[in-house]
């Protein structure tokens, strides 16, 4: 049995280390989120250069224009923030609205957890950049519409718009943590178009420190908890063995083993049924690929291995073939006649289909 002295020493060491590590990790994580703390430096794009703003507490000052010499600007920033670049963060690069494409689309509420692949699949239709050369960020509305959809505000720009500016600012020693868009310097960033690996590129030392800290902390906790847990598990195992012996003798005495067998069979059936249920992520991605760009969904419902979806399309009859050809759906058919309102170019449709389980995306 462990004594109080034996358990107190490793736990106290782990607690002190955890306090230090939590502070380090919180600083790193805070820098990754555009809403964690107010910006300190903002480069607001204007023409071929940037207006430069700095904020001290709640005061915002304009200290540079596109015509300001870089050595003069660096001297001003050094005077305000010193040689510690960390005190100048977060740094924001704010593009003009003309540098981005902003649009609002509706997606099924059931797709909240797979928003990235669904939006990525729509980028080439909504913006002039191919998906591999585009940067995007989005905000999801909290309210679910009557048709079971979410309103998503999507902002898209091209790598070529951002990369040159980021590289130039990085060369000055002030690489941005956040890239968003707007017309002024008074509002806080709400999105971040900058890929995470770029936003964190100037903080590798702190990330490594945090990673090492995690490993050491886990080792300390494993040693402290593992030692205590070993004794606890030993006592639990003894109690379980005693209980199993009692149950074994009881089952032989009164013939109740059949109930245990039935319970195991029932559990196996439930497990099997769960395995054959269709994967929501795969089904949504397959449906997104099968539908043409001219088709829009207003409602989507999944129940008992079947899916029902309704929306509008230029040619509703042409939807059945591609959906069946995806091999992820069978028995694809209209559950209601297609209609076209007077004066509208799109047909309204409602389609039902059975979901094929066990299929992977190709």
TIPABA-384327 format. One record per residue (C-alpha): residue number from 1; residue in three letters; chain; x, y, z. Coordinates in Angstrom, 1 decimal. Each point is the difference from the previous one (the first is absolute). Last residue first. Example, Ala and Ser with C-alpha at 12.3 -4.5 7.8 and 13.67 -1.06 7.14 Angstrom:
+-----+-----+----+--------+--------+--------+
!   i !  aa ! ch !     px !     py !     pz !
+-----+-----+----+--------+--------+--------+
!   2 ! ser !  A !   13.7 !   -1.1 !    7.1 !
!   1 ! ala !  A !   -1.4 !   -3.4 !    0.7 !
+-----+-----+----+--------+--------+--------+
***
This chain:
+-----+-----+----+--------+--------+--------+
!   i !  aa ! ch !     px !     py !     pz !
+-----+-----+----+--------+--------+--------+
! 362 ! unk !  A !  -12.7 !    7.8 !  -54.5 !
! 361 ! unk !  A !   -2.2 !    0.2 !    3.1 !
! 360 ! unk !  A !   -0.6 !   -3.3 !    1.9 !
! 359 ! unk !  A !   -3.1 !   -2.1 !   -0.1 !
! 358 ! unk !  A !   -1.0 !   -2.2 !    3.0 !
! 357 ! unk !  A !   -3.6 !    1.0 !   -0.1 !
! 356 ! unk !  A !   -2.1 !    0.9 !   -3.0 !
! 355 ! unk !  A !   -2.5 !    2.7 !    0.9 !
! 354 ! unk !  A !   -3.6 !   -0.4 !   -1.3 !
! 353 ! unk !  A !   -1.3 !    2.9 !   -2.0 !
! 352 ! unk !  A !   -2.8 !    2.6 !    0.2 !
! 351 ! unk !  A !   -0.3 !    3.1 !   -2.2 !
! 350 ! unk !  A !   -2.1 !    3.2 !    0.4 !
! 349 ! unk !  A !    0.1 !    2.6 !   -2.9 !
! 348 ! unk !  A !   -0.6 !    3.6 !   -0.7 !
! 347 ! unk !  A !    0.8 !    1.1 !   -3.6 !
! 346 ! unk !  A !    2.1 !    3.1 !   -0.7 !
! 345 ! unk !  A !   -0.6 !    2.7 !   -2.6 !
! 344 ! unk !  A !   -2.7 !    1.8 !    1.9 !
! 343 ! unk !  A !   -2.7 !    2.2 !   -1.6 !
! 342 ! unk !  A !   -2.9 !   -2.3 !    1.1 !
! 341 ! unk !  A !    1.2 !   -2.5 !    2.5 !
! 340 ! unk !  A !    1.5 !   -3.2 !   -1.3 !
! 339 ! unk !  A !   -1.0 !   -3.3 !    1.5 !
! 338 ! unk !  A !    1.4 !   -3.5 !    0.2 !
! 337 ! unk !  A !   -2.4 !   -2.7 !    1.1 !
! 336 ! unk !  A !    0.6 !   -1.5 !    3.5 !
! 335 ! unk !  A !    2.1 !   -2.9 !    1.3 !
! 334 ! unk !  A !    2.3 !    0.1 !   -3.0 !
! 333 ! unk !  A !    2.2 !   -3.1 !   -0.3 !
! 332 ! unk !  A !    3.4 !   -1.4 !    0.9 !
! 331 ! unk !  A !   -0.4 !   -3.7 !    0.8 !
! 330 ! unk !  A !    3.8 !   -0.2 !    0.8 !
! 329 ! unk !  A !    2.5 !    2.4 !    1.4 !
! 328 ! unk !  A !    3.8 !    0.0 !    0.5 !
! 327 ! unk !  A !    0.7 !   -1.5 !   -3.4 !
! 326 ! unk !  A !    0.7 !    3.6 !   -1.3 !
! 325 ! unk !  A !   -1.8 !   -1.0 !   -3.2 !
! 324 ! unk !  A !   -3.3 !    0.0 !    1.8 !
! 323 ! unk !  A !    0.4 !    3.7 !    1.0 !
! 322 ! unk !  A !    1.3 !    0.9 !   -3.5 !
! 321 ! unk !  A !   -3.1 !   -1.6 !   -1.7 !
! 320 ! unk !  A !   -2.7 !    1.4 !    2.3 !
! 319 ! unk !  A !    1.0 !    3.7 !   -0.3 !
! 318 ! unk !  A !   -0.8 !    0.4 !   -3.7 !
! 317 ! unk !  A !   -3.8 !    0.0 !    0.7 !
! 316 ! unk !  A !    0.5 !    3.1 !    2.2 !
! 315 ! unk !  A !    1.2 !    2.2 !   -2.9 !
! 314 ! unk !  A !    0.8 !    3.5 !    1.2 !
! 313 ! unk !  A !    0.0 !   -1.1 !    3.6 !
! 312 ! unk !  A !   -1.8 !    0.8 !    3.2 !
! 311 ! unk !  A !    0.0 !   -1.8 !    3.4 !
! 310 ! unk !  A !   -1.2 !   -3.0 !    1.9 !
! 309 ! unk !  A !    1.8 !   -2.9 !    1.6 !
! 308 ! unk !  A !   -1.1 !   -3.3 !    1.5 !
! 307 ! unk !  A !    2.6 !   -2.5 !    1.1 !
! 306 ! unk !  A !   -0.5 !   -3.7 !    0.9 !
! 305 ! unk !  A !    1.8 !   -2.3 !    2.5 !
! 304 ! unk !  A !   -2.7 !    0.3 !    2.7 !
! 303 ! unk !  A !   -0.2 !    3.8 !   -0.2 !
! 302 ! unk !  A !    2.0 !    2.8 !   -1.6 !
! 301 ! unk !  A !   -1.6 !    3.4 !   -0.8 !
! 300 ! unk !  A !    1.3 !    2.7 !   -2.3 !
! 299 ! unk !  A !   -1.8 !    3.3 !   -0.8 !
! 298 ! unk !  A !    0.7 !    3.1 !   -2.2 !
! 297 ! unk !  A !    2.5 !   -1.5 !   -2.4 !
! 296 ! unk !  A !    1.2 !    1.8 !   -3.0 !
! 295 ! unk !  A !    0.8 !   -1.4 !   -3.5 !
! 294 ! unk !  A !    1.8 !    2.1 !   -2.7 !
! 293 ! unk !  A !    3.4 !   -1.2 !    1.2 !
! 292 ! unk !  A !   -0.9 !   -3.6 !   -0.8 !
! 291 ! unk !  A !   -0.9 !   -2.5 !    2.8 !
! 290 ! unk !  A !    2.1 !   -3.2 !    0.0 !
! 289 ! unk !  A !    3.0 !    1.5 !    1.9 !
! 288 ! unk !  A !   -2.1 !    1.5 !    2.8 !
! 287 ! unk !  A !   -1.9 !   -3.3 !    0.3 !
! 286 ! unk !  A !    3.2 !   -2.0 !    0.4 !
! 285 ! unk !  A !    1.3 !    2.6 !    2.5 !
! 284 ! unk !  A !   -3.2 !   -0.2 !    2.1 !
! 283 ! unk !  A !   -0.1 !   -3.8 !   -0.1 !
! 282 ! unk !  A !    3.7 !   -0.3 !    1.0 !
! 281 ! unk !  A !   -0.4 !    2.3 !    3.0 !
! 280 ! unk !  A !   -3.3 !   -1.6 !    1.2 !
! 279 ! unk !  A !    1.5 !   -3.5 !    0.0 !
! 278 ! unk !  A !   -2.8 !   -2.5 !   -0.7 !
! 277 ! unk !  A !   -1.1 !   -2.4 !    2.7 !
! 276 ! unk !  A !    1.4 !   -3.5 !   -0.5 !
! 275 ! unk !  A !    2.3 !    0.2 !    3.0 !
! 274 ! unk !  A !   -2.8 !    1.1 !    2.3 !
! 273 ! unk !  A !   -2.1 !   -3.0 !   -0.9 !
! 272 ! unk !  A !    2.9 !   -2.4 !    0.7 !
! 271 ! unk !  A !    0.6 !    1.5 !    3.4 !
! 270 ! unk !  A !   -3.7 !   -0.2 !    0.9 !
! 269 ! unk !  A !   -0.1 !   -3.6 !   -1.1 !
! 268 ! unk !  A !    3.0 !   -0.9 !    2.1 !
! 267 ! unk !  A !   -1.5 !    1.7 !    3.0 !
! 266 ! unk !  A !   -3.2 !   -2.1 !   -0.4 !
! 265 ! unk !  A !    2.1 !   -3.1 !   -0.3 !
! 264 ! unk !  A !    1.9 !    0.8 !    3.2 !
! 263 ! unk !  A !   -3.3 !    0.7 !    1.9 !
! 262 ! unk !  A !   -1.4 !   -3.3 !   -1.2 !
! 261 ! unk !  A !    3.1 !   -1.9 !    1.2 !
! 260 ! unk !  A !   -0.3 !    1.7 !    3.4 !
! 259 ! unk !  A !   -3.7 !   -1.0 !    0.3 !
! 258 ! unk !  A !    0.9 !   -3.6 !   -0.9 !
! 257 ! unk !  A !    2.5 !   -0.1 !    2.9 !
! 256 ! unk !  A !   -2.9 !    0.1 !    2.5 !
! 255 ! unk !  A !    0.1 !   -3.7 !    0.8 !
! 254 ! unk !  A !   -0.6 !    0.3 !    3.8 !
! 253 ! unk !  A !    3.2 !   -1.6 !    1.5 !
! 252 ! unk !  A !    2.3 !    0.3 !   -3.0 !
! 251 ! unk !  A !   -0.8 !    3.7 !   -0.4 !
! 250 ! unk !  A !    0.5 !    0.6 !    3.7 !
! 249 ! unk !  A !    3.5 !   -1.6 !    0.0 !
! 248 ! unk !  A !    1.1 !    2.1 !   -2.9 !
! 247 ! unk !  A !   -1.5 !    3.1 !    1.5 !
! 246 ! unk !  A !    1.9 !   -0.5 !    3.3 !
! 245 ! unk !  A !    3.2 !   -0.8 !   -1.9 !
! 244 ! unk !  A !   -0.4 !    3.1 !   -2.1 !
! 243 ! unk !  A !   -0.6 !    2.2 !    3.2 !
! 242 ! unk !  A !    3.2 !   -1.3 !    1.6 !
! 241 ! unk !  A !    2.0 !    0.7 !   -3.2 !
! 240 ! unk !  A !   -1.5 !    3.4 !   -0.3 !
! 239 ! unk !  A !    0.9 !    0.9 !    3.6 !
! 238 ! unk !  A !    3.6 !   -1.2 !   -0.5 !
! 237 ! unk !  A !    0.2 !    2.0 !   -3.3 !
! 236 ! unk !  A !   -1.2 !    3.1 !    1.7 !
! 235 ! unk !  A !    2.7 !   -0.3 !    2.7 !
! 234 ! unk !  A !    2.6 !   -0.5 !   -2.6 !
! 233 ! unk !  A !   -1.4 !    2.9 !   -2.1 !
! 232 ! unk !  A !    0.4 !    2.3 !    3.0 !
! 231 ! unk !  A !    3.6 !   -1.0 !    0.6 !
! 230 ! unk !  A !    0.8 !    0.5 !   -3.6 !
! 229 ! unk !  A !   -1.9 !    3.2 !   -0.2 !
! 228 ! unk !  A !    2.1 !    1.7 !    2.7 !
! 227 ! unk !  A !    3.2 !   -0.9 !   -1.9 !
! 226 ! unk !  A !   -1.5 !    0.8 !   -3.3 !
! 225 ! unk !  A !   -1.4 !    3.4 !    1.2 !
! 224 ! unk !  A !    3.4 !    1.3 !    1.1 !
! 223 ! unk !  A !    2.1 !   -1.6 !   -2.8 !
! 222 ! unk !  A !   -2.5 !    0.7 !   -2.7 !
! 221 ! unk !  A !   -0.4 !    3.6 !    1.3 !
! 220 ! unk !  A !    3.7 !    0.5 !   -0.2 !
! 219 ! unk !  A !    0.3 !   -1.5 !   -3.4 !
! 218 ! unk !  A !   -3.0 !    2.0 !   -1.3 !
! 217 ! unk !  A !    1.5 !    3.2 !    1.3 !
! 216 ! unk !  A !    3.3 !   -0.8 !   -1.7 !
! 215 ! unk !  A !   -1.7 !   -0.7 !   -3.3 !
! 214 ! unk !  A !   -2.2 !    3.1 !    0.2 !
! 213 ! unk !  A !    3.0 !    2.2 !    1.0 !
! 212 ! unk !  A !    1.9 !   -1.3 !   -3.1 !
! 211 ! unk !  A !   -2.9 !    1.0 !   -2.2 !
! 210 ! unk !  A !   -0.3 !    3.4 !    1.8 !
! 209 ! unk !  A !    3.7 !    0.7 !   -0.4 !
! 208 ! unk !  A !   -0.2 !   -1.0 !   -3.7 !
! 207 ! unk !  A !   -3.0 !    2.4 !   -0.5 !
! 206 ! unk !  A !    1.9 !    2.7 !    1.8 !
! 205 ! unk !  A !    3.0 !   -0.4 !   -2.2 !
! 204 ! unk !  A !   -2.0 !   -0.3 !   -3.2 !
! 203 ! unk !  A !   -1.7 !    3.4 !    0.4 !
! 202 ! unk !  A !    0.7 !    1.8 !   -3.2 !
! 201 ! unk !  A !   -1.7 !   -2.8 !   -2.1 !
! 200 ! unk !  A !   -3.2 !    0.0 !    2.1 !
! 199 ! unk !  A !   -2.1 !    2.1 !   -2.4 !
! 198 ! unk !  A !    1.5 !   -1.8 !   -3.0 !
! 197 ! unk !  A !   -0.9 !   -3.5 !    1.3 !
! 196 ! unk !  A !   -3.5 !    1.2 !    1.0 !
! 195 ! unk !  A !   -0.8 !    1.2 !   -3.5 !
! 194 ! unk !  A !   -0.7 !    3.7 !   -0.1 !
! 193 ! unk !  A !   -3.6 !    0.9 !   -0.9 !
! 192 ! unk !  A !   -0.8 !    0.8 !    3.7 !
! 191 ! unk !  A !   -3.6 !    1.1 !    0.8 !
! 190 ! unk !  A !   -1.6 !    2.4 !    2.5 !
! 189 ! unk !  A !    2.8 !    2.6 !    0.3 !
! 188 ! unk !  A !   -0.8 !    2.9 !    2.3 !
! 187 ! unk !  A !   -1.4 !    3.2 !   -1.4 !
! 186 ! unk !  A !    1.6 !    3.5 !    0.1 !
! 185 ! unk !  A !    2.6 !   -0.4 !   -2.7 !
! 184 ! unk !  A !   -2.1 !    0.8 !   -3.1 !
! 183 ! unk !  A !   -1.2 !   -1.4 !   -3.3 !
! 182 ! unk !  A !   -0.1 !   -3.8 !    0.7 !
! 181 ! unk !  A !    1.6 !   -3.3 !   -0.7 !
! 180 ! unk !  A !    1.8 !   -2.7 !    2.1 !
! 179 ! unk !  A !    3.5 !   -1.3 !    0.3 !
! 178 ! unk !  A !    1.2 !   -0.9 !    3.5 !
! 177 ! unk !  A !    3.4 !   -0.9 !    1.6 !
! 176 ! unk !  A !    1.8 !    2.5 !   -2.3 !
! 175 ! unk !  A !    3.8 !   -0.2 !   -0.5 !
! 174 ! unk !  A !    1.6 !    3.1 !    1.6 !
! 173 ! unk !  A !    3.8 !   -0.6 !   -0.5 !
! 172 ! unk !  A !    0.3 !    2.3 !   -3.0 !
! 171 ! unk !  A !    0.5 !   -3.1 !   -2.2 !
! 170 ! unk !  A !   -3.1 !   -1.5 !    1.5 !
! 169 ! unk !  A !   -1.9 !    3.1 !   -1.1 !
! 168 ! unk !  A !    1.2 !   -0.4 !   -3.6 !
! 167 ! unk !  A !   -0.7 !   -3.8 !    0.1 !
! 166 ! unk !  A !   -3.5 !    0.6 !    1.3 !
! 165 ! unk !  A !   -0.8 !    2.6 !   -2.7 !
! 164 ! unk !  A !    1.3 !   -2.2 !   -2.8 !
! 163 ! unk !  A !   -1.9 !   -3.1 !    1.3 !
! 162 ! unk !  A !   -3.4 !    1.7 !    0.5 !
! 161 ! unk !  A !   -1.4 !    0.8 !   -3.5 !
! 160 ! unk !  A !    1.8 !   -2.9 !   -1.7 !
! 159 ! unk !  A !   -1.4 !   -2.5 !    2.4 !
! 158 ! unk !  A !   -3.5 !    1.1 !   -1.1 !
! 157 ! unk !  A !   -2.9 !    1.3 !    2.0 !
! 156 ! unk !  A !   -3.2 !   -1.4 !    1.4 !
! 155 ! unk !  A !   -2.5 !    1.1 !    2.7 !
! 154 ! unk !  A !   -3.0 !   -2.2 !    0.8 !
! 153 ! unk !  A !   -2.9 !    1.1 !    2.3 !
! 152 ! unk !  A !   -2.0 !   -3.2 !    0.7 !
! 151 ! unk !  A !   -3.7 !   -0.1 !    0.7 !
! 150 ! unk !  A !   -1.0 !   -3.4 !    1.5 !
! 149 ! unk !  A !   -2.8 !   -2.1 !   -1.4 !
! 148 ! unk !  A !   -2.9 !   -2.1 !    1.5 !
! 147 ! unk !  A !   -2.6 !    1.4 !   -2.4 !
! 146 ! unk !  A !   -1.4 !    2.4 !    2.6 !
! 145 ! unk !  A !    3.5 !    1.4 !    0.6 !
! 144 ! unk !  A !    2.4 !   -1.0 !    2.7 !
! 143 ! unk !  A !    1.4 !    3.0 !    2.0 !
! 142 ! unk !  A !    3.6 !    0.1 !    1.1 !
! 141 ! unk !  A !    1.4 !    1.3 !   -3.3 !
! 140 ! unk !  A !    3.3 !   -1.5 !   -1.2 !
! 139 ! unk !  A !    2.9 !    2.2 !   -0.7 !
! 138 ! unk !  A !    2.4 !   -0.8 !   -2.8 !
! 137 ! unk !  A !    3.7 !    0.1 !   -1.1 !
! 136 ! unk !  A !    1.5 !   -0.6 !   -3.4 !
! 135 ! unk !  A !    3.4 !   -0.1 !   -1.7 !
! 134 ! unk !  A !    0.1 !   -1.0 !   -3.7 !
! 133 ! unk !  A !    2.7 !   -1.4 !   -2.2 !
! 132 ! unk !  A !   -0.9 !   -3.7 !    0.4 !
! 131 ! unk !  A !   -3.7 !    0.8 !   -0.3 !
! 130 ! unk !  A !    0.4 !    1.7 !   -3.3 !
! 129 ! unk !  A !   -0.4 !    3.8 !    0.1 !
! 128 ! unk !  A !   -2.7 !    2.1 !   -1.6 !
! 127 ! unk !  A !   -2.5 !   -0.6 !    2.9 !
! 126 ! unk !  A !   -3.5 !   -1.5 !    0.5 !
! 125 ! unk !  A !    0.1 !   -3.1 !   -2.2 !
! 124 ! unk !  A !    3.7 !   -0.8 !    0.7 !
! 123 ! unk !  A !   -0.7 !    0.4 !    3.7 !
! 122 ! unk !  A !   -3.0 !   -2.4 !    0.3 !
! 121 ! unk !  A !    1.9 !   -3.3 !    0.8 !
! 120 ! unk !  A !    2.1 !    1.8 !    2.6 !
! 119 ! unk !  A !   -3.3 !    1.1 !    1.7 !
! 118 ! unk !  A !   -1.1 !   -3.7 !    0.4 !
! 117 ! unk !  A !    3.4 !   -1.2 !    1.0 !
! 116 ! unk !  A !    0.3 !    2.7 !    2.7 !
! 115 ! unk !  A !   -3.6 !   -0.3 !    1.4 !
! 114 ! unk !  A !    0.2 !   -3.6 !    1.1 !
! 113 ! unk !  A !   -1.2 !    0.5 !    3.6 !
! 112 ! unk !  A !   -2.8 !    2.4 !   -0.9 !
! 111 ! unk !  A !   -1.2 !   -2.3 !   -2.8 !
! 110 ! unk !  A !   -3.3 !   -0.9 !    1.8 !
! 109 ! unk !  A !   -1.0 !    3.6 !   -0.1 !
! 108 ! unk !  A !   -0.2 !   -0.2 !   -3.8 !
! 107 ! unk !  A !    1.9 !    2.8 !   -1.8 !
! 106 ! unk !  A !   -1.1 !    3.5 !   -0.9 !
! 105 ! unk !  A !    2.3 !    2.4 !   -1.8 !
! 104 ! unk !  A !    1.2 !    3.6 !    0.6 !
! 103 ! unk !  A !    2.7 !    1.5 !   -2.1 !
! 102 ! unk !  A !    3.2 !    2.0 !    0.3 !
! 101 ! unk !  A !    2.6 !   -0.1 !   -2.7 !
! 100 ! unk !  A !    3.3 !    1.7 !    1.0 !
!  99 ! unk !  A !    2.5 !    2.7 !   -1.1 !
!  98 ! unk !  A !   -2.8 !    2.5 !   -0.7 !
!  97 ! unk !  A !   -1.0 !   -0.1 !    3.6 !
!  96 ! unk !  A !    3.4 !    1.4 !    0.9 !
!  95 ! unk !  A !    2.5 !   -2.2 !    1.8 !
!  94 ! unk !  A !    0.8 !    0.3 !    3.7 !
!  93 ! unk !  A !    3.4 !   -1.4 !    1.1 !
!  92 ! unk !  A !   -0.2 !   -0.3 !    3.8 !
!  91 ! unk !  A !    2.8 !   -0.4 !    2.6 !
!  90 ! unk !  A !   -0.9 !   -1.6 !    3.3 !
!  89 ! unk !  A !    2.6 !    0.7 !    1.3 !
!  88 ! unk !  A !    2.3 !    2.9 !    0.6 !
!  87 ! unk !  A !    1.3 !   -1.3 !    3.4 !
!  86 ! unk !  A !    1.2 !   -3.1 !   -1.8 !
!  85 ! unk !  A !    2.3 !    2.1 !   -2.2 !
!  84 ! unk !  A !    2.2 !    0.7 !    3.1 !
!  83 ! unk !  A !    2.6 !    2.6 !   -1.3 !
!  82 ! unk !  A !   -2.0 !    3.0 !    1.2 !
!  81 ! unk !  A !   -3.7 !    0.4 !   -0.6 !
!  80 ! unk !  A !   -0.5 !    3.7 !   -0.5 !
!  79 ! unk !  A !    3.6 !    1.0 !   -0.9 !
!  78 ! unk !  A !    0.4 !   -3.1 !   -2.1 !
!  77 ! unk !  A !   -3.3 !    0.8 !   -1.9 !
!  76 ! unk !  A !    1.2 !    3.6 !   -0.7 !
!  75 ! unk !  A !    3.4 !   -1.2 !   -1.2 !
!  74 ! unk !  A !   -1.6 !   -2.6 !   -2.2 !
!  73 ! unk !  A !   -2.1 !    2.6 !   -1.6 !
!  72 ! unk !  A !    2.9 !    2.3 !   -0.6 !
!  71 ! unk !  A !    2.0 !   -2.8 !   -1.6 !
!  70 ! unk !  A !   -3.0 !   -1.0 !   -2.1 !
!  69 ! unk !  A !   -0.4 !    3.5 !   -1.5 !
!  68 ! unk !  A !   -3.6 !    1.2 !    0.3 !
!  67 ! unk !  A !   -1.7 !    0.4 !   -3.4 !
!  66 ! unk !  A !   -2.5 !   -2.9 !    0.5 !
!  65 ! unk !  A !   -1.0 !    1.8 !    3.2 !
!  64 ! unk !  A !    1.2 !   -0.2 !    3.6 !
!  63 ! unk !  A !   -0.7 !    0.9 !    3.7 !
!  62 ! unk !  A !   -3.8 !    0.0 !    0.2 !
!  61 ! unk !  A !   -0.8 !   -0.2 !    3.8 !
!  60 ! unk !  A !   -2.6 !   -2.1 !    1.7 !
!  59 ! unk !  A !   -0.6 !    0.6 !    3.8 !
!  58 ! unk !  A !   -1.8 !   -2.7 !    2.0 !
!  57 ! unk !  A !    3.1 !   -1.5 !    1.7 !
!  56 ! unk !  A !    2.8 !    1.1 !   -2.4 !
!  55 ! unk !  A !   -1.0 !   -0.8 !   -3.5 !
!  54 ! unk !  A !    2.2 !    0.3 !   -3.1 !
!  53 ! unk !  A !   -1.1 !    0.8 !   -3.6 !
!  52 ! unk !  A !    1.8 !   -0.3 !   -3.3 !
!  51 ! unk !  A !   -1.5 !    1.0 !   -3.3 !
!  50 ! unk !  A !    1.1 !   -2.5 !   -2.6 !
!  49 ! unk !  A !    1.5 !   -0.1 !   -3.5 !
!  48 ! unk !  A !   -0.9 !   -0.4 !   -3.6 !
!  47 ! unk !  A !   -3.4 !    1.6 !    0.4 !
!  46 ! unk !  A !   -1.1 !   -0.1 !    3.6 !
!  45 ! unk !  A !    0.4 !   -3.1 !    2.1 !
!  44 ! unk !  A !   -0.5 !    0.5 !    3.7 !
!  43 ! unk !  A !    3.0 !   -1.2 !    2.0 !
!  42 ! unk !  A !   -1.1 !   -0.3 !    3.6 !
!  41 ! unk !  A !    2.2 !   -0.2 !    3.1 !
!  40 ! unk !  A !   -1.2 !   -0.8 !    3.6 !
!  39 ! unk !  A !   -3.1 !   -2.1 !   -0.6 !
!  38 ! unk !  A !   -2.4 !   -0.7 !    2.8 !
!  37 ! unk !  A !    0.1 !   -3.4 !    1.7 !
!  36 ! unk !  A !   -1.6 !   -3.4 !   -0.4 !
!  35 ! unk !  A !   -2.2 !    0.9 !   -3.0 !
!  34 ! unk !  A !    2.4 !   -0.7 !   -2.9 !
!  33 ! unk !  A !    1.0 !   -3.3 !    1.6 !
!  32 ! unk !  A !    3.5 !   -1.4 !   -0.4 !
!  31 ! unk !  A !    1.7 !    2.5 !    2.3 !
!  30 ! unk !  A !   -2.1 !   -1.2 !    2.9 !
!  29 ! unk !  A !    1.0 !   -3.6 !   -0.6 !
!  28 ! unk !  A !    3.7 !    0.9 !    0.4 !
!  27 ! unk !  A !   -0.5 !    2.0 !    3.1 !
!  26 ! unk !  A !   -2.3 !   -2.6 !    1.6 !
!  25 ! unk !  A !    2.7 !   -2.7 !   -0.6 !
!  24 ! unk !  A !    2.6 !    1.9 !    1.9 !
!  23 ! unk !  A !   -2.3 !    0.7 !    3.0 !
!  22 ! unk !  A !   -1.3 !   -3.6 !    0.0 !
!  21 ! unk !  A !    3.6 !   -1.3 !    0.0 !
!  20 ! unk !  A !    0.9 !    1.9 !    3.1 !
!  19 ! unk !  A !   -3.0 !   -1.1 !    2.0 !
!  18 ! unk !  A !    0.4 !   -3.5 !   -1.2 !
!  17 ! unk !  A !    3.6 !   -0.2 !    1.1 !
!  16 ! unk !  A !   -1.0 !    1.1 !    3.5 !
!  15 ! unk !  A !   -2.9 !   -2.6 !    0.1 !
!  14 ! unk !  A !    2.2 !   -2.8 !   -1.3 !
!  13 ! unk !  A !    2.6 !    0.6 !    2.7 !
!  12 ! unk !  A !   -2.7 !    0.1 !    2.7 !
!  11 ! unk !  A !   -1.5 !   -3.3 !   -1.4 !
!  10 ! unk !  A !    3.4 !   -1.7 !   -0.1 !
!   9 ! unk !  A !    0.8 !    0.9 !    3.6 !
!   8 ! unk !  A !   -3.5 !   -0.5 !    1.7 !
!   7 ! unk !  A !   -0.5 !   -3.6 !   -1.1 !
!   6 ! unk !  A !    3.1 !   -1.4 !    1.8 !
!   5 ! unk !  A !   -0.5 !    2.2 !    3.0 !
!   4 ! unk !  A !   -3.6 !   -1.1 !    0.5 !
!   3 ! unk !  A !    1.1 !   -3.7 !    0.0 !
!   2 ! unk !  A !   -0.7 !   -2.4 !   -2.9 !
!   1 ! unk !  A !   -1.3 !   -3.5 !    0.9 !
+-----+-----+----+--------+--------+--------+
***
